[in-house]
Amino acid sequence: MEIIADLLKIILPAALVLYAMYLMVSAFLKKQMDDSLLQTRSRQVEVSLPIRLQAYERVCLLLERITPNNILIRLNGSATTALEFQQILLRDVREEFNHNLSQQVYMSHEAWERVRNAQQEVLTLINQASASVHPEAAPIELSKKIFEKIIEENRNPTAEALKFVKEEIQRAFM
């Protein structure tokens, strides 16, 4: 019986010391893991932040380039008929959009959907305006019809998307 008591006198303090060491080591390792995770995230943000910001800049540029006012001025004089001008406008809008498809990876789903919808609205606007112009008419006639449709509907197809993207940039990066 005395041996058991002596054994308990030795084992019990040793077990308590061992348990205390276990708690200290596990707390230390947890803190080290948290610090390592924080450092990794910090490095990821350091690398991804400029890429994401560049993606938003490119999408803003895309929206500005496919805005009817800008695209009509930029492509003015590149066609001899309204039909040819329509085809050039449609091709340019699609090329601009396709060139920036990869930017959706860095944006929210809602922002990309608004960009995609804006592109579709521009294509629809061009097609609707060209339906009311004779195919052999001068390209300026198509331009006038596009401007008339914009004034008639009192809205720019890319303005809302551009506004949303800019607001998202402000929320995410400022």
Secondary structure, 3 states (H helix, E strand, C coil): CHHHHHHHHHHHHHHHHHHHHHHHHHHHHHHHHHHHHHHHHHHHHHHHHHHHHHHHHHHHHHHHHHCHHHHHHHHCCCCCCHHHHHHHHHHHHHHHHHHCHHHHHHCCHHHHHHHHHHHHHHHHHHHHHHHCCCCCCCHHHHHHHHHHHHHHHCCCCCHHHHHHHHHHHHHHHC
